[in-house]
Amino acid sequence: MGQTKYRAQILLEPEQHAALREVAEREGRSISDVVRQIVDQWLERQDDRRLWERRMHALERLTKIRERIQEQHGVYQGNWIEEARAERDEETDRVWRGEA
């Protein structure tokens, strides 16, 4: 992040402060640095969550579109792959027989 920092005063529970102080001492950092890292990680998770929510919303919209198409046009009951293979095999046979 940038060089400019803003002062923010927060009140911590004694256990929270003790845990932060322990991490800071163990890593040779300040409590403020540890808190900034935690805030960065939390903000990143929030961005990930919002992205996930947008993707889920898009999937829900696509599902509704698919349902409307099925209502209007029905659902194909055939087997696309088997039909394509059969068509390919017929074309291959015609080529081998010299009919194509």
Rosetta silent file (secondary structure, phi, psi, omega in degrees, C-alpha in Angstrom):
SEQUENCE: MGQTKYRAQILLEPEQHAALREVAEREGRSISDVVRQIVDQWLERQDDRRLWERRMHALERLTKIRERIQEQHGVYQGNWIEEARAERDEETDRVWRGEA
SCORE:     score description
SCORE:     0.000 S_00000001
   1 L     0.000  173.480 -175.588    0.000    0.000    0.000 S_00000001
   2 L   -70.947  173.972 -179.214    1.001    3.649   -0.246 S_00000001
   3 L   -73.980  -32.973 -178.578    3.156    5.641    2.151 S_00000001
   4 L   -69.161  129.099  177.996    0.288    7.737    3.522 S_00000001
   5 L  -124.881  149.290 -179.604   -1.253    6.132    6.546 S_00000001
   6 L  -112.118  139.209  179.555   -4.334    7.162    8.477 S_00000001
   7 L   -78.412  133.609  175.436   -4.656    6.905   12.219 S_00000001
   8 L  -136.450  127.812  179.464   -7.495    4.700   13.440 S_00000001
   9 L   -99.675  128.158  178.311   -8.180    4.049   17.065 S_00000001
  10 L  -128.388  152.978  175.653   -9.705    0.696   17.919 S_00000001
  11 L  -106.747  126.187 -178.671  -10.606   -0.951   21.185 S_00000001
  12 L  -111.694  150.793  170.174   -9.516   -4.554   21.561 S_00000001
  13 L   -68.306  152.694 -179.404  -10.443   -7.188   24.066 S_00000001
  14 H   -55.749  -38.066 -179.914   -7.494   -8.060   26.329 S_00000001
  15 H   -66.765  -38.366  178.704   -7.163  -11.487   24.697 S_00000001
  16 H   -64.088  -45.159 -179.143   -7.082   -9.937   21.224 S_00000001
  17 H   -64.145  -42.913  179.748   -4.389   -7.466   22.202 S_00000001
  18 H   -62.172  -42.108 -179.986   -2.301  -10.162   23.868 S_00000001
  19 H   -65.690  -42.430  178.190   -2.568  -12.403   20.796 S_00000001
  20 H   -64.394  -43.225  179.222   -1.626   -9.556   18.450 S_00000001
  21 H   -61.409  -41.443  179.250    1.299   -8.548   20.655 S_00000001
  22 H   -61.683  -46.041  178.732    2.531  -12.162   20.721 S_00000001
  23 H   -62.634  -45.462 -178.229    2.383  -12.425   16.901 S_00000001
  24 H   -61.785  -45.348  179.597    4.087   -9.045   16.486 S_00000001
  25 H   -64.576  -43.429 -179.052    6.903   -9.927   18.892 S_00000001
  26 H   -61.693  -37.323 -177.170    7.398  -13.369   17.348 S_00000001
  27 H   -96.125   -0.021  179.556    7.638  -11.870   13.831 S_00000001
  28 L    66.311   38.348 -178.054    9.583   -8.767   14.844 S_00000001
  29 L  -126.255  171.649  174.907    6.834   -6.445   13.661 S_00000001
  30 L   -87.190  158.746  175.431    4.583   -3.829   15.189 S_00000001
  31 H   -60.915  -38.649  179.512    1.023   -4.561   16.244 S_00000001
  32 H   -59.886  -40.773 -179.906   -0.063   -1.939   13.695 S_00000001
  33 H   -65.668  -41.771  178.488    1.708   -3.837   10.916 S_00000001
  34 H   -63.090  -44.452 -179.718    0.067   -7.101   11.953 S_00000001
  35 H   -63.391  -41.304  178.327   -3.361   -5.425   12.082 S_00000001
  36 H   -60.952  -40.567  177.997   -2.830   -3.864    8.623 S_00000001
  37 H   -63.354  -42.848  179.261   -1.980   -7.317    7.232 S_00000001
  38 H   -62.563  -43.236  179.413   -5.117   -8.786    8.834 S_00000001
  39 H   -62.841  -43.747  177.932   -7.246   -5.969    7.403 S_00000001
  40 H   -57.693  -45.587 -179.177   -5.717   -6.517    3.935 S_00000001
  41 H   -64.462  -40.867  179.157   -6.520  -10.232    4.102 S_00000001
  42 H   -63.833  -44.532  179.435  -10.074   -9.542    5.277 S_00000001
  43 H   -62.636  -39.024  178.251  -10.644   -7.020    2.477 S_00000001
  44 H   -63.418  -41.728  177.558   -9.311   -9.503   -0.078 S_00000001
  45 H   -63.577  -36.480  177.611  -11.734  -12.164    1.197 S_00000001
  46 H   -64.116  -41.454  177.244  -14.570   -9.646    0.906 S_00000001
  47 H   -62.149  -42.602  178.294  -13.593   -8.996   -2.732 S_00000001
  48 H   -62.735  -40.918  179.792  -13.525  -12.757   -3.348 S_00000001
  49 H   -64.489  -43.122  178.739  -16.934  -13.116   -1.693 S_00000001
  50 H   -64.136  -39.987  177.414  -18.438  -10.341   -3.824 S_00000001
  51 H   -62.844  -44.251  178.685  -16.988  -11.947   -6.962 S_00000001
  52 H   -60.681  -43.084  179.824  -18.449  -15.318   -5.927 S_00000001
  53 H   -63.914  -40.017  177.825  -21.825  -13.677   -5.298 S_00000001
  54 H   -64.218  -40.329  178.955  -21.780  -12.003   -8.744 S_00000001
  55 H   -65.981  -40.787  178.412  -20.943  -15.326  -10.366 S_00000001
  56 H   -64.817  -39.605  177.924  -23.728  -17.100   -8.490 S_00000001
  57 H   -61.901  -42.846  178.553  -26.180  -14.381   -9.538 S_00000001
  58 H   -62.576  -41.438  178.559  -25.094  -14.833  -13.170 S_00000001
  59 H   -64.199  -38.592  177.508  -25.616  -18.612  -12.883 S_00000001
  60 H   -63.402  -41.972  178.192  -29.080  -18.051  -11.425 S_00000001
  61 H   -63.851  -42.637  178.803  -29.967  -15.762  -14.344 S_00000001
  62 H   -62.984  -38.761  178.299  -28.660  -18.343  -16.833 S_00000001
  63 H   -61.883  -42.497  178.729  -30.711  -21.052  -15.131 S_00000001
  64 H   -65.245  -39.145  177.357  -33.858  -18.936  -15.507 S_00000001
  65 H   -62.631  -45.922  179.660  -33.066  -18.317  -19.182 S_00000001
  66 H   -60.647  -42.007  179.397  -32.553  -22.058  -19.727 S_00000001
  67 H   -63.559  -40.448  178.204  -35.852  -22.833  -17.995 S_00000001
  68 H   -64.286  -41.558  179.237  -37.702  -20.305  -20.187 S_00000001
  69 H   -63.472  -42.652  178.940  -36.155  -21.812  -23.337 S_00000001
  70 H   -63.152  -39.000  178.274  -37.158  -25.303  -22.205 S_00000001
  71 H   -65.095  -39.455 -177.064  -40.713  -24.118  -21.563 S_00000001
  72 H   -77.389  -37.958 -170.649  -40.931  -22.488  -24.989 S_00000001
  73 H  -119.178   -6.936 -178.380  -39.159  -25.134  -27.072 S_00000001
  74 L    81.376 -175.881 -178.886  -39.059  -28.297  -24.984 S_00000001
  75 L  -119.587  129.497  178.237  -36.058  -30.492  -24.301 S_00000001
  76 L   -66.541  126.270 -175.160  -34.358  -32.545  -27.005 S_00000001
  77 L   -96.880   -4.588 -178.389  -34.675  -36.188  -26.010 S_00000001
  78 L   -77.493 -173.724  179.610  -32.188  -37.601  -28.509 S_00000001
  79 L  -118.937   99.401 -175.555  -28.515  -38.390  -28.071 S_00000001
  80 H   -55.378  -42.894 -175.772  -26.451  -35.762  -29.901 S_00000001
  81 H   -67.118  -48.481 -179.814  -23.195  -37.703  -29.671 S_00000001
  82 H   -62.807  -39.494  179.246  -24.584  -40.989  -30.935 S_00000001
  83 H   -66.192  -39.467  178.398  -26.403  -39.214  -33.765 S_00000001
  84 H   -66.596  -39.944  178.185  -23.234  -37.358  -34.789 S_00000001
  85 H   -64.226  -43.564  179.967  -21.242  -40.601  -34.738 S_00000001
  86 H   -63.261  -42.503  178.445  -23.845  -42.374  -36.845 S_00000001
  87 H   -62.662  -42.486  178.018  -23.873  -39.496  -39.340 S_00000001
  88 H   -62.243  -44.566 -179.813  -20.069  -39.544  -39.497 S_00000001
  89 H   -62.790  -40.520  177.683  -20.040  -43.312  -40.024 S_00000001
  90 H   -63.547  -43.317  178.833  -22.604  -43.032  -42.834 S_00000001
  91 H   -63.821  -40.964  178.238  -20.559  -40.320  -44.527 S_00000001
  92 H   -62.614  -43.509  178.096  -17.394  -42.403  -44.175 S_00000001
  93 H   -60.889  -42.109  178.406  -19.161  -45.401  -45.735 S_00000001
  94 H   -62.309  -40.736  178.822  -20.336  -43.239  -48.661 S_00000001
  95 H   -63.645  -44.977 -179.061  -16.784  -42.005  -49.224 S_00000001
  96 H   -65.770  -32.172  178.223  -15.403  -45.539  -49.190 S_00000001
  97 H   -82.002   -5.965  179.404  -18.081  -46.666  -51.636 S_00000001
  98 L    79.807   19.915 -178.289  -17.215  -43.716  -53.870 S_00000001
  99 L   -92.648   -8.916 -176.432  -20.655  -42.142  -53.541 S_00000001
 100 L  -102.583    0.000    0.000  -19.498  -38.853  -52.031 S_00000001
